């Protein structure tokens, strides 16, 4: 299964943040991952630079856009 795009992940990120409470990025990341039930392979796939995972980058980008 391919990873959802940044845009496709936004509804899940917004759902986590919908109650208006500030949440640590780690919690947002964990809840989005639970929503999608990513495989370990998907969770460890990194961006070309190798320093950040693709999933974390997409969740972080969505959380920043939502704030």
N, C-alpha and C positions, 0 to 999 in steps of 0.2 A: 504494500500500500504506500502510495506517495504521501508526503506531508501536505496538509492543506496549505494553501497560499496564505500570505499575511492577511489579505482581505477576507478570506474564508474563515480565518481564526478569530477575526474581530468580534463576531457575535458572542462567542464563548468568553472572550475577555470582558466584554461589556456586561455579560450576565453576572460574572463574578463581582464586578464593580457596581452593579445596579443598585445596591442598597445604600450607596453613598458613604460607606465607611472606608477610611483609608486602610489599605492592606499592604503588607510587605510584598515586594515583587515575588519572593519565594512562594508565598501562599497563592498568589494569582497563578503562577507557573504550575504549582501542584494541582490546583483545581482544574485548570485548562487541560492538563495532561490526563487527569481522571476522566474528564468529559470525553476526550478522544481515545482513551485507552491505547496510547502509543506503544509500540514494541520497543524492546531495549535497543534494537538497531536504529530505529527512528530517533530515540532519545540521545544516542551517542553520535549521530551524524553531525559533522562540524562544517562550518563555513570554510571557504577556501583558505583563509588565514590559519585555520586550525585551532583558534583560541576560544571560540564560542560555538555552542551547538546551534543548529538551525532552528530547533523548536524554541529554545530560550530567546534567540534573536527575534523571532516572530512574536512571541508573547510579550517581550519587553517593548518592542515597537508599538504593539497595540495598546499596552498599558500607558505608555507615554502619550500616545495620541488621544487617549480617553481622558487624560488628566487636564 
